[in-house]
Amino acid sequence: MESLTQDAVLLLDPVKTGANYKPAVRDRGLAIVSVYTVEPTELRERWPSHADGDDATVYASEAADVLARLAEQPYRIRGVVPAMESAVHLAEQVAEQLGLPGNGTRLARARRNKAEMRRVTQAAGVRVPEFHLVHSLDEVPAAAEKTGFPAILKPTTGAGSHGVTLLPDAEAARHLEDQERRDLFGWEVTEWLVERYVRGREIAVNCFSFGGQHRVVDMWEYRRPDDADYDLPYWGSVQLDPDDADWQPVAEFVATVLDSLDIRSGPSHTEVKCAADGIYLIETGARLPGGPITDQWTQNSDIRPFHDALDFYLDDGSEPRLLKDAPTFHAVCGASAICNEERPGTLVAIHGLDVIEALPGVDKLLVTYQPGDQVPVTRNTKTIPLGVWVSGATRNDVIRTLDEIRDIAVIELAGQES
Protein backbone atom coordinates (compact mmCIF):
# COMPACT_ATOMS: atom_id res chain seq x y z
CA MET A 1 0.00 0.00 0.00
CA GLU A 2 1.17 3.53 -0.72
CA SER A 3 2.05 5.74 2.25
CA LEU A 4 -0.84 7.83 3.50
CA THR A 5 -0.25 11.28 2.08
CA GLN A 6 -3.41 13.36 2.52
CA ASP A 7 -6.30 13.70 4.92
CA ALA A 8 -9.69 12.98 3.37
CA VAL A 9 -13.38 12.73 4.14
CA LEU A 10 -15.28 9.61 3.13
CA LEU A 11 -18.62 10.57 1.57
CA LEU A 12 -21.19 7.82 1.11
CA ASP A 13 -23.63 8.37 -1.77
CA PRO A 14 -22.89 12.08 -2.35
CA VAL A 15 -25.55 12.53 -5.03
CA LYS A 16 -28.57 14.78 -5.34
CA THR A 17 -28.58 17.14 -2.33
CA GLY A 18 -25.69 15.20 -0.79
CA ALA A 19 -23.38 16.30 -3.61
CA ASN A 20 -23.14 19.62 -1.76
CA TYR A 21 -20.82 17.97 0.73
CA LYS A 22 -18.08 17.93 -1.91
CA PRO A 23 -17.40 21.70 -1.99
CA ALA A 24 -17.73 21.81 1.81
CA VAL A 25 -15.02 19.17 2.15
CA ARG A 26 -12.86 20.96 -0.40
CA ASP A 27 -13.20 24.23 1.55
CA ARG A 28 -11.53 22.49 4.50
CA GLY A 29 -8.57 21.54 2.35
CA LEU A 30 -9.41 17.84 2.55
CA ALA A 31 -9.52 15.25 -0.19
CA ILE A 32 -12.80 13.60 -1.25
CA VAL A 33 -13.16 9.83 -1.28
CA SER A 34 -16.66 8.87 -2.38
CA VAL A 35 -18.41 5.53 -1.98
CA TYR A 36 -21.50 4.83 -4.08
CA THR A 37 -23.95 2.18 -2.84
CA VAL A 38 -26.87 3.03 -5.16
CA GLU A 39 -27.79 0.25 -7.60
CA PRO A 40 -25.44 0.73 -10.60
CA THR A 41 -28.07 1.20 -13.32
CA GLU A 42 -30.00 3.66 -11.17
CA LEU A 43 -26.79 5.54 -10.39
CA ARG A 44 -25.74 5.85 -14.04
CA GLU A 45 -29.17 6.88 -15.28
CA ARG A 46 -30.05 9.41 -12.58
CA TRP A 47 -26.59 10.81 -11.82
CA PRO A 48 -24.26 10.17 -14.78
CA SER A 49 -21.77 12.75 -13.46
CA HIS A 50 -21.85 11.47 -9.87
CA ALA A 51 -18.06 11.05 -9.63
CA ASP A 52 -17.26 14.64 -10.61
CA GLY A 53 -15.02 16.19 -7.97
CA ASP A 54 -13.95 12.90 -6.39
CA ASP A 55 -10.27 12.30 -5.67
CA ALA A 56 -11.06 8.61 -5.36
CA THR A 57 -14.24 6.75 -6.24
CA VAL A 58 -15.38 3.43 -4.79
CA TYR A 59 -18.39 1.33 -5.78
CA ALA A 60 -19.40 -0.96 -2.92
CA SER A 61 -22.32 -1.57 -0.58
CA GLU A 62 -20.74 -3.80 2.10
CA ALA A 63 -18.45 -2.52 4.86
CA ALA A 64 -15.78 -5.16 4.24
CA ASP A 65 -15.56 -4.20 0.57
CA VAL A 66 -15.38 -0.49 1.39
CA LEU A 67 -12.60 -1.05 3.92
CA ALA A 68 -10.65 -3.22 1.50
CA ARG A 69 -10.82 -0.56 -1.19
CA LEU A 70 -9.85 2.17 1.27
CA ALA A 71 -6.76 0.20 2.20
CA GLU A 72 -5.62 0.61 -1.41
CA GLN A 73 -5.96 4.39 -1.32
CA PRO A 74 -3.27 6.87 -0.19
CA TYR A 75 -5.63 8.80 2.10
CA ARG A 76 -6.10 9.16 5.85
CA ILE A 77 -9.86 9.16 6.42
CA ARG A 78 -10.79 11.82 8.98
CA GLY A 79 -14.57 11.41 8.95
CA VAL A 80 -17.33 9.27 7.45
CA VAL A 81 -20.43 11.06 6.15
CA PRO A 82 -23.76 9.51 5.07
CA ALA A 83 -24.61 11.98 2.32
CA MET A 84 -27.95 10.30 1.61
CA GLU A 85 -30.40 8.05 3.48
CA SER A 86 -29.23 4.98 1.56
CA ALA A 87 -25.86 4.99 3.34
CA VAL A 88 -26.77 5.70 6.98
CA HIS A 89 -26.22 2.12 8.18
CA LEU A 90 -23.07 1.53 6.16
CA ALA A 91 -21.53 4.81 7.33
CA GLU A 92 -21.79 3.70 10.95
CA GLN A 93 -20.19 0.34 10.20
CA VAL A 94 -17.25 1.91 8.38
CA ALA A 95 -16.77 4.71 10.93
CA GLU A 96 -16.67 2.23 13.80
CA GLN A 97 -14.13 0.04 12.02
CA LEU A 98 -11.94 3.09 11.41
CA GLY A 99 -12.33 4.39 14.97
CA LEU A 100 -13.95 7.61 13.74
CA PRO A 101 -16.86 9.67 15.14
CA GLY A 102 -20.34 8.26 14.75
CA ASN A 103 -23.30 6.89 16.65
CA GLY A 104 -22.06 3.31 16.77
CA THR A 105 -23.38 0.12 15.25
CA ARG A 106 -25.42 -1.21 18.18
CA LEU A 107 -28.62 0.40 16.85
CA ALA A 108 -27.41 1.32 13.37
CA ARG A 109 -29.88 -1.04 11.70
CA ALA A 110 -32.75 0.54 13.65
CA ARG A 111 -31.73 3.92 12.29
CA ARG A 112 -32.21 2.62 8.74
CA ASN A 113 -34.82 -0.15 8.80
CA LYS A 114 -38.28 1.16 9.68
CA ALA A 115 -39.49 -2.10 11.22
CA GLU A 116 -36.49 -2.32 13.53
CA MET A 117 -36.85 1.42 14.23
CA ARG A 118 -40.38 0.84 15.46
CA ARG A 119 -39.41 -2.12 17.64
CA VAL A 120 -36.55 -0.24 19.30
CA THR A 121 -38.36 3.04 19.87
CA GLN A 122 -41.57 1.35 21.01
CA ALA A 123 -39.59 -0.60 23.61
CA ALA A 124 -38.28 2.75 24.87
CA GLY A 125 -41.82 4.08 25.31
CA VAL A 126 -42.16 5.99 22.03
CA ARG A 127 -45.64 5.90 20.48
CA VAL A 128 -45.58 4.24 17.03
CA PRO A 129 -48.47 3.12 14.81
CA GLU A 130 -49.51 -0.52 15.11
CA PHE A 131 -47.53 -2.39 12.44
CA HIS A 132 -46.84 -5.77 10.90
CA LEU A 133 -43.79 -6.84 8.91
CA VAL A 134 -44.34 -8.80 5.69
CA HIS A 135 -41.90 -10.36 3.24
CA SER A 136 -44.28 -10.77 0.31
CA LEU A 137 -47.04 -8.62 -1.13
CA ASP A 138 -49.26 -11.70 -0.83
CA GLU A 139 -49.09 -11.23 2.94
CA VAL A 140 -50.36 -7.63 2.82
CA PRO A 141 -54.14 -8.28 2.87
CA ALA A 142 -54.00 -10.38 6.05
CA ALA A 143 -51.61 -7.95 7.75
CA ALA A 144 -53.81 -4.99 6.83
CA GLU A 145 -56.88 -6.74 8.24
CA LYS A 146 -55.05 -7.12 11.55
CA THR A 147 -53.91 -3.49 11.50
CA GLY A 148 -57.26 -2.12 10.40
CA PHE A 149 -58.12 0.33 7.65
CA PRO A 150 -56.98 2.75 6.48
CA ALA A 151 -53.46 1.34 6.49
CA ILE A 152 -50.14 2.32 4.94
CA LEU A 153 -47.80 0.01 3.03
CA LYS A 154 -44.13 1.04 2.84
CA PRO A 155 -40.72 -0.56 2.15
CA THR A 156 -38.70 -0.90 5.34
CA THR A 157 -35.63 0.74 3.83
CA GLY A 158 -37.26 3.18 1.43
CA ALA A 159 -37.13 6.96 1.23
CA GLY A 160 -38.81 9.85 -0.54
CA SER A 161 -42.26 8.19 -0.31
CA HIS A 162 -41.11 5.76 -3.02
CA GLY A 163 -43.32 2.68 -2.82
CA VAL A 164 -45.48 4.10 -0.03
CA THR A 165 -49.12 3.22 -0.68
CA LEU A 166 -52.31 4.16 1.12
CA LEU A 167 -54.61 1.17 1.65
CA PRO A 168 -58.05 2.66 2.29
CA ASP A 169 -59.82 -0.70 2.39
CA ALA A 170 -59.47 -4.45 1.93
CA GLU A 171 -60.01 -4.17 -1.82
CA ALA A 172 -56.96 -1.92 -2.17
CA ALA A 173 -54.86 -4.32 -0.08
CA ARG A 174 -55.71 -7.16 -2.47
CA HIS A 175 -54.79 -5.26 -5.64
CA LEU A 176 -51.12 -4.28 -5.53
CA GLU A 177 -50.24 -5.01 -9.15
CA ASP A 178 -48.67 -1.56 -9.56
CA GLN A 179 -46.73 -1.64 -6.30
CA GLU A 180 -43.06 -0.64 -6.68
CA ARG A 181 -40.75 -3.66 -6.41
CA ARG A 182 -37.57 -1.57 -6.18
CA ASP A 183 -36.75 1.19 -3.71
CA LEU A 184 -35.69 4.78 -4.38
CA PHE A 185 -32.07 3.63 -4.70
CA GLY A 186 -32.78 0.92 -7.27
CA TRP A 187 -32.53 -2.13 -5.02
CA GLU A 188 -35.15 -4.89 -4.88
CA VAL A 189 -37.59 -4.54 -1.98
CA THR A 190 -37.71 -7.71 0.14
CA GLU A 191 -39.86 -6.58 3.06
CA TRP A 192 -42.59 -4.07 3.79
CA LEU A 193 -44.32 -2.51 6.76
CA VAL A 194 -48.08 -2.61 6.92
CA GLU A 195 -49.10 -0.10 9.57
CA ARG A 196 -52.13 1.72 10.84
CA TYR A 197 -52.68 5.04 9.09
CA VAL A 198 -52.43 7.90 11.59
CA ARG A 199 -54.59 10.94 10.95
CA GLY A 200 -53.20 14.22 12.17
CA ARG A 201 -50.84 17.09 11.54
CA GLU A 202 -47.54 15.92 10.04
CA ILE A 203 -44.37 17.71 11.13
CA ALA A 204 -40.73 17.25 10.15
CA VAL A 205 -38.16 18.09 12.83
CA ASN A 206 -34.54 18.89 11.98
CA CYS A 207 -31.96 18.55 14.73
CA PHE A 208 -28.24 18.58 15.34
CA SER A 209 -26.88 16.56 18.25
CA PHE A 210 -23.55 16.50 20.07
CA GLY A 211 -22.63 14.52 23.13
CA GLY A 212 -26.24 13.45 23.49
CA GLN A 213 -27.54 17.04 23.53
CA HIS A 214 -30.09 17.86 20.84
CA ARG A 215 -30.76 21.22 19.24
CA VAL A 216 -33.92 21.64 17.18
CA VAL A 217 -32.95 23.79 14.21
CA ASP A 218 -36.44 24.09 12.78
CA MET A 219 -39.71 22.27 12.14
CA TRP A 220 -41.69 22.07 8.91
CA GLU A 221 -45.39 21.34 8.62
CA TYR A 222 -46.51 19.21 5.68
CA ARG A 223 -49.67 20.94 4.52
CA ARG A 224 -52.39 19.31 2.45
CA PRO A 225 -55.34 20.86 0.54
CA ASP A 226 -57.94 19.01 2.64
CA ASP A 227 -58.38 16.39 5.35
CA ALA A 228 -58.28 13.42 2.97
CA ASP A 229 -55.94 10.54 3.80
CA TYR A 230 -52.72 10.54 1.76
CA ASP A 231 -49.56 8.56 1.05
CA LEU A 232 -47.57 11.44 -0.49
CA PRO A 233 -46.99 14.23 2.06
CA TYR A 234 -45.33 16.56 -0.43
CA TRP A 235 -47.84 19.20 -1.49
CA GLY A 236 -46.97 22.35 0.41
CA SER A 237 -44.67 22.72 3.40
CA VAL A 238 -43.79 25.65 5.62
CA GLN A 239 -41.67 26.25 8.69
CA LEU A 240 -43.46 26.14 12.01
CA ASP A 241 -43.29 29.14 14.34
CA PRO A 242 -41.45 28.29 17.59
CA ASP A 243 -44.45 29.53 19.58
CA ASP A 244 -46.76 27.04 17.84
CA ALA A 245 -48.65 24.92 20.37
CA ASP A 246 -47.17 21.70 18.97
CA TRP A 247 -43.54 22.86 18.99
CA GLN A 248 -42.53 22.05 22.56
CA PRO A 249 -44.29 18.67 22.90
CA VAL A 250 -42.94 17.61 19.51
CA ALA A 251 -39.41 18.74 20.45
CA GLU A 252 -39.57 16.70 23.66
CA PHE A 253 -40.94 13.68 21.80
CA VAL A 254 -38.19 13.83 19.19
CA ALA A 255 -35.48 14.09 21.85
CA THR A 256 -36.78 10.83 23.30
CA VAL A 257 -36.75 9.25 19.83
CA LEU A 258 -33.15 10.32 19.21
CA ASP A 259 -32.05 9.01 22.61
CA SER A 260 -33.79 5.68 22.01
CA LEU A 261 -31.94 5.25 18.70
CA ASP A 262 -28.53 6.23 20.12
CA ILE A 263 -28.39 9.31 17.89
CA ARG A 264 -25.94 11.28 20.00
CA SER A 265 -24.06 13.18 17.31
CA GLY A 266 -24.77 14.71 13.93
CA PRO A 267 -27.82 15.86 11.97
CA SER A 268 -31.19 14.14 11.98
CA HIS A 269 -34.55 14.52 10.26
CA THR A 270 -37.57 13.10 12.11
CA GLU A 271 -41.17 12.98 10.88
CA VAL A 272 -44.06 12.72 13.34
CA LYS A 273 -47.83 12.96 13.30
CA CYS A 274 -49.77 14.85 15.94
CA ALA A 275 -52.98 12.82 16.37
CA ALA A 276 -55.92 13.23 18.72
CA ASP A 277 -54.44 10.62 21.08
CA GLY A 278 -50.85 11.91 21.00
CA ILE A 279 -47.72 12.19 18.91
CA TYR A 280 -46.60 9.25 16.76
CA LEU A 281 -43.20 8.54 15.25
CA ILE A 282 -43.32 8.07 11.49
CA GLU A 283 -39.56 7.84 10.87
CA THR A 284 -36.14 9.24 11.68
CA GLY A 285 -33.18 9.67 9.37
CA ALA A 286 -29.73 10.14 10.93
CA ARG A 287 -28.56 12.57 8.25
CA LEU A 288 -29.27 16.02 6.86
CA PRO A 289 -32.75 16.63 5.44
CA GLY A 290 -33.18 16.54 1.70
CA GLY A 291 -35.47 18.40 -0.65
CA PRO A 292 -35.77 22.14 -0.22
CA ILE A 293 -34.67 22.40 3.41
CA THR A 294 -30.89 22.64 3.07
CA ASP A 295 -31.26 25.04 0.12
CA GLN A 296 -33.55 27.24 2.20
CA TRP A 297 -31.21 27.19 5.18
CA THR A 298 -28.36 28.32 2.94
CA GLN A 299 -30.37 31.18 1.47
CA ASN A 300 -32.39 32.32 4.46
CA SER A 301 -30.32 31.67 7.58
CA ASP A 302 -26.78 31.66 8.92
CA ILE A 303 -26.66 27.86 8.68
CA ARG A 304 -24.16 26.42 6.21
CA PRO A 305 -25.69 22.95 6.30
CA PHE A 306 -22.95 20.89 4.71
CA HIS A 307 -20.08 22.83 6.25
CA ASP A 308 -21.76 22.76 9.66
CA ALA A 309 -22.55 19.05 9.44
CA LEU A 310 -18.87 18.31 8.86
CA ASP A 311 -18.15 19.73 12.33
CA PHE A 312 -19.96 16.68 13.74
CA TYR A 313 -18.47 14.04 11.44
CA LEU A 314 -14.96 15.47 11.93
CA ASP A 315 -15.48 15.78 15.69
CA ASP A 316 -12.33 17.23 17.26
CA GLY A 317 -13.83 17.30 20.76
CA SER A 318 -14.95 20.93 20.70
CA GLU A 319 -18.63 21.84 20.70
CA PRO A 320 -19.85 22.58 17.16
CA ARG A 321 -21.12 26.04 16.35
CA LEU A 322 -24.73 24.94 15.93
CA LEU A 323 -24.80 23.55 19.47
CA LYS A 324 -23.29 26.69 20.99
CA ASP A 325 -25.70 29.16 19.44
CA ALA A 326 -29.17 28.86 17.95
CA PRO A 327 -29.23 29.56 14.21
CA THR A 328 -30.62 32.84 12.95
CA PHE A 329 -33.27 32.83 10.23
CA HIS A 330 -33.77 35.95 8.12
CA ALA A 331 -37.07 34.72 6.68
CA VAL A 332 -39.67 32.00 7.06
CA CYS A 333 -39.17 29.19 4.55
CA GLY A 334 -41.57 26.99 2.60
CA ALA A 335 -41.90 24.87 -0.50
CA SER A 336 -44.55 23.81 -2.99
CA ALA A 337 -44.69 20.49 -4.84
CA ILE A 338 -46.79 20.75 -8.00
CA CYS A 339 -47.76 17.14 -8.68
CA ASN A 340 -49.36 15.29 -11.56
CA GLU A 341 -52.40 13.87 -9.81
CA GLU A 342 -54.56 12.95 -12.82
CA ARG A 343 -53.02 10.48 -15.29
CA PRO A 344 -49.68 9.68 -16.94
CA GLY A 345 -48.98 11.35 -20.26
CA THR A 346 -46.63 13.25 -22.54
CA LEU A 347 -45.79 16.72 -21.25
CA VAL A 348 -46.84 19.59 -23.50
CA ALA A 349 -45.87 22.33 -21.05
CA ILE A 350 -45.84 23.46 -17.46
CA HIS A 351 -47.61 26.78 -17.81
CA GLY A 352 -46.89 29.76 -15.60
CA LEU A 353 -43.21 29.19 -14.84
CA ASP A 354 -42.15 32.73 -15.80
CA VAL A 355 -44.92 34.25 -13.72
CA ILE A 356 -44.08 32.06 -10.72
CA GLU A 357 -40.37 32.83 -10.96
CA ALA A 358 -41.13 36.56 -10.84
CA LEU A 359 -43.28 36.34 -7.70
CA PRO A 360 -41.87 38.03 -4.58
CA GLY A 361 -40.53 35.41 -2.22
CA VAL A 362 -39.85 32.72 -4.82
CA ASP A 363 -36.26 31.56 -4.31
CA LYS A 364 -35.91 28.62 -6.68
CA LEU A 365 -37.74 26.53 -9.27
CA LEU A 366 -36.90 22.87 -9.74
CA VAL A 367 -38.35 21.56 -13.03
CA THR A 368 -38.12 17.78 -13.42
CA TYR A 369 -39.68 17.24 -16.87
CA GLN A 370 -39.33 18.95 -20.24
CA PRO A 371 -41.87 19.04 -23.11
CA GLY A 372 -42.01 15.64 -24.76
CA ASP A 373 -41.10 13.75 -21.60
CA GLN A 374 -43.38 11.05 -20.24
CA VAL A 375 -44.80 12.23 -16.91
CA PRO A 376 -46.14 9.55 -14.56
CA VAL A 377 -48.69 10.17 -11.85
CA THR A 378 -46.71 11.61 -8.94
CA ARG A 379 -46.12 8.96 -6.30
CA ASN A 380 -42.76 9.99 -4.81
CA THR A 381 -40.06 12.67 -4.82
CA LYS A 382 -38.62 11.38 -8.12
CA THR A 383 -41.83 12.17 -10.00
CA ILE A 384 -42.73 15.67 -8.78
CA PRO A 385 -42.90 17.79 -11.98
CA LEU A 386 -42.29 21.15 -10.30
CA GLY A 387 -40.84 22.17 -6.96
CA VAL A 388 -40.82 25.80 -5.84
CA TRP A 389 -38.78 27.06 -2.87
CA VAL A 390 -40.35 30.07 -1.14
CA SER A 391 -39.55 32.49 1.68
CA GLY A 392 -41.32 35.41 3.32
CA ALA A 393 -41.39 37.71 6.33
CA THR A 394 -44.05 35.65 8.10
CA ARG A 395 -45.56 32.19 7.92
CA ASN A 396 -48.78 33.67 6.54
CA ASP A 397 -46.80 35.42 3.79
CA VAL A 398 -45.28 32.10 2.77
CA ILE A 399 -48.65 30.34 2.79
CA ARG A 400 -50.15 33.07 0.59
CA THR A 401 -47.29 32.68 -1.91
CA LEU A 402 -47.71 28.90 -1.93
CA ASP A 403 -51.42 29.32 -2.64
CA GLU A 404 -50.68 31.79 -5.45
CA ILE A 405 -48.18 29.39 -7.05
CA ARG A 406 -50.76 26.62 -7.04
CA ASP A 407 -53.29 28.91 -8.75
CA ILE A 408 -50.80 29.77 -11.50
CA ALA A 409 -49.07 26.48 -12.31
CA VAL A 410 -50.79 24.21 -14.84
CA ILE A 411 -49.37 20.91 -16.07
CA GLU A 412 -50.58 20.26 -19.63
CA LEU A 413 -50.33 16.73 -20.96
CA ALA A 414 -51.00 15.71 -24.55
CA GLY A 415 -54.68 15.15 -25.20
CA GLN A 416 -56.02 17.52 -22.56
CA GLU A 417 -56.93 21.18 -22.59
CA SER A 418 -54.49 23.59 -20.96
N, C-alpha and C positions, 0 to 999 in steps of 0.2 A: 504493500500500500504506500502511496505517496505520503510525504510528511504533511501534517495539517498546516495549511498556510494562511487561512482566512476564516474569520468568524462569519457565521451564516445563520439565517433563520430558516427553519423548515416549515413551509406552507403546504397544507394539505387541501387539495381541491380549490386553488385560488382562481376560480372562474366566476362569471357573473359579478355580483357585488363584491365577492371576496377577492377579485383581481385588484381591488384598491389597496390591498395589503402590500403589493409589490412596491409602489412608490414610497410607501411609509417605511418599509424595510430599507430601501435604497437611501432614504433621507438620514438614516442612522449610520450609514457607511458600512452596512452589512451585506453580505452576499445572499442571494436567493436560491434556495434549493426547493423545488416544488415536487410534490407527490400527487399524482392524479389517480383517484380510485373510481371515478365515474366509468360506467361501461364504455368500452372503446368506441363503438359505433356512435353512441349518444354524444360522447366527448368530441369526436371529429365533426359531427354534423352540427352541433349547437355552438361549439367554440373552436373553430378550426385554427384560430391563432392563440390557443390557450397557453402555449409555451413561450410566447413573446416575453422578454424580460428575464427569463430564468437564466441563472448561471449553470444550473444543473437540473435536469428533468428526469423524474423517476415515474414509471408506471407500475403500480402495485397496490394491492388492497389488503394484504396481510402483513402484520407487524414484522414477522421474521424476514419476509422478502424486502421490506423497506429497510430494515436494519442491515441486511446483507448488502444492499445497494449503497447505503450510506458509507459502509466501511470501504467502499471503492473510491469514495470521493475525497478530495483534499480540503475538506471543510470541517471546522469545529462548529457543531450545532449549538447555538446559544438558547434557542427557544423553539417550541413546537406549537403551531397555530392551526386550529381547525377553521379554515376559511369558509367552509360551508357545512351545513348540517350533516351531509353524507360522511364526513370524516371525524365527527366528534369522538366516537368510540376508539377509532384507530389512533387518533392524536394522543389520547391518554395512555394507550399501550406503549407507544413509541417514547413518549416523554418519560414514563416511568422507567423504561429500560435504559434510557440515557441519563437518568438521574436529574431531569430538568423539571421546572415548575409545572404543576398541573393539579388536578383534583383527584388523582389516583385511579386505580383500576377496580377497586372493590365494588363500586356501584356504577362503573362506566357503562355497562350494558343498560342499566336502568335509565341512564341519561340519553339513550338513543332509541331503545325499543319501548314503544308505548305500553305494551302489556306489562313488561317488567317494571316500567315507571309507575304504573298504577298499583302493582302489588307492593312495591317498596314504600311509596308515599302513603298508601292506605294503611299499611302496618304502622306508620308513624302518626296516624290520626288525621291525615289529610282527606278531605271529602273528594271522592272521585265518582263518576257515574258507574252504575252497575254495568259490568262488562263480561264478555265471554271471548275466549281465544279460539279461533278455528284455523284449520290448516288446509281447508278446501272450501270453495264456494258452495259446494253441495251441503256443507254443514251450516250455512248461514240461516236458512229458514228456521231450523230448530232452535238455534241460538237466539235469533230475534224473537221467537215466541217466548222464550224464557225471560228475555230482557224486557219485552213489552214494546209496543209501538207508540209513537215513532221511535225508530232506532237509527243509529249511524254505523256505517261500515267503513273501515279505514285500514290501510296497510299499517303494520306495526312499525315499520321503519321508513315511512313515507315523509313527504314534506310538500309544502305549497298547495295543499288540498288535492294533490294528484291522487286519484283513485278513491277519494272520499265520496261516499254516496249516501244520501238520505233514503231511509226505508220507511215510508209513511205507513205501510200496511203489509200484511202477509203476502199479498199479490206481488208487491215490489220485491220482497225478499226472495221470491221464487224465480224471478226473471232478471238475471244478472248477466245476460248474454253480452252486454256492452261494457261490462266491468273491466277496468284496466288490469292487465296481467303483469305489467312492469311498472316499477316505481319511477319517481321523478328523475332518478339518476340512471335509468336504463336497465336496472337489474330485475330479474324475475321475482315477483312477490310470492312468498311461500306461506305467509300467515297473515291473518287479518284480525282486527278487533271488531266485535259486534257489541255496541254499547248503547245504553239508554240515551236518547236525545234529551239534552237539557235546554229548557227554554229560559231565556234571560238575557241580560245585557252582557255582551262579550267584550272583554278588555284585554289588551296586550300590555305587559309590564316589562320594561327594559331596565336591567340592573347591571351594576358592576360590583364585584365582591373582592375583598382582600382580607386574608386572615380570618375568614368567617364573618366579617362585617359586610353588610349589604347596603348599597346606596341605590335607591330608585332614581333613575335618571328622568324617566317620563312614563306616562301611560297613554295608550291610544284606544279609543273606543271604535269598534267596528260597527258602523251604522248601516241599517238596512232600510228599504223604502216602506216596509210595513212589518207586521208581526208574524208573517208567514214563516214556517220552518225552512231552514236552508242548510245546504252542505258546502256552499262557497261563501265565506265571510267577506270576501273582497268586493265591496260596492262603493262605500265611502267611509273613510276613517279620519279621525281628528283627535288631536291631543286632548287629554282630560285636564281640566283645571285642578290644581292641587287642593282646592277647597271643596271639590266635589264630594258628596256624601259617601261615595264608594271608595274614595282614594285610600283612606287610612285602613279600613278593614281589609281591602285588597292587598295593600302593602304588607300588612302583618301576615296575611295568608301566604303570600309569595315567599316571605322570609322563612316561614316554616317549610314550604316546599323545597327551597334551596338547601336548607339545613338537612332535610331528610334525604336528599340526593347527593350529599357531600359536595355541593358546589360551594367551595370556600374561596375561590379565586377566579377572576376573569369575568367576561360579559355573559349575560344570559337574557333570554327572551321567553317569557312565560305567558301563556294564554289561559284565561279563566272565564267562567260564566257566573254572573251574579243572579241566582235564581231566588224564587220566593222562600225556599227553605235553606238558603245559605250559598256560599261560594264554592264552586266546583273547579278542580284542576282539569283543564283540557290537555295541555302539554307544556313541557319546558324544553328549550334548546340551550345547551351550554355553549353559546357562541353569540356573536353580534347578530342583531336583527337584519333581515334582508329588506327587499322592496324599497319603498321610498324613505324609510326611517333614517338610514345613515346619510343619504343625500341631504335630507332636511336638517339633520343635525349640523352637517358641514356648512350649509348655507345660512342657517338661522340661529346658530348658537356658538358658544366658544368651544364646543366639543370637536375634537379632531378624531373621529371614531377609530380609524385604523391605527393612527399614531398612538392614541391613548390606550387602545387595547394592547398594543405591544408592551406597554409598561407592566402589564400583568403577566404576559407570557415570557418576558425577559426579566422576571422578578429579581431585583438586586437587593431585596430586603427593605428598601425604603417604601414608604406609603405612596402609592400612585396619586397623581394630581386629582383625579376624579373622586378619590376617597377623602382627600383633604378638604376640598371645597365643592359645594354644589355647583353644577353647571349653570351658566346664564343663557337664557333664551331671549332673543331679540324679537321674536314673533311666535305666534301660535301656528303649528304645522298641521297639515292634513293632506289627504290624497283621494283621488277619485279613480275607480276602475270602471271604464266603459266596456261592458261585456256584450257578447253576442248571445242573447238569450232565446232567440227564435228558432233558427234552423241553420245547418251548415250551408255554405255556398261560396261562390266566387266573388271576391271583393271588387265592387265597382269603385267605391270611394268611402272615406270617412269624412263626412261633410262637417265644416265648422272649425277645422283645425286652426286656420289663420285668426279667426275671431277669438277662439279660446286662448291662443298664445298671447294675444294682445290684452287680455283681461288683467286688471290690477290684481296682484297677488298670485298669479300663475308663475311658478318657478321653473317648471320643466314639463315637457311632453315626451312620453315614451310610446312610440308607434311600432307595433309588432308586425303588422301586415301591410303590404303594398298592393295597389290595384292589380288584379289578376291572380293574387294568392288565394288558395283555398282556406276559408275561415271556418273552423269547427265551432260548434256550440261551446261556449266558455265553461270549462269544468275545473280549471286549475290556473295557477299563475302563469303557466306556459302559454295559455290560450286567451289571455286578456288582450283584446285588440288595441286598446288605448289606455294608458295610465297618465294621470295628470297630478303633478306635485304642486301643492298650494300652501300659501302662508298668509297671515293677516294679523292685525293688531289684537283681535279678540277671537275667541272660539266662535261666536256668532258670525263674525265677518267671514271666517273660513267656511262655515256651513253655508252661508249665502252664496259664496263663490262656487262651492261644490254643487249646489242646486242649479246655479246658472250654467255651469259646464254641462250638466246633464240635460238641460233644456236645449242647448245648442248642438251638441254632438249627435250625429246621425250616421249609423253604419248602413250603407247601401250595398246589398248583395244582388247579383244578377238575377233578374226575373221578379224584382219587387220595386215598387215605387219609392223614390227617395223622399 
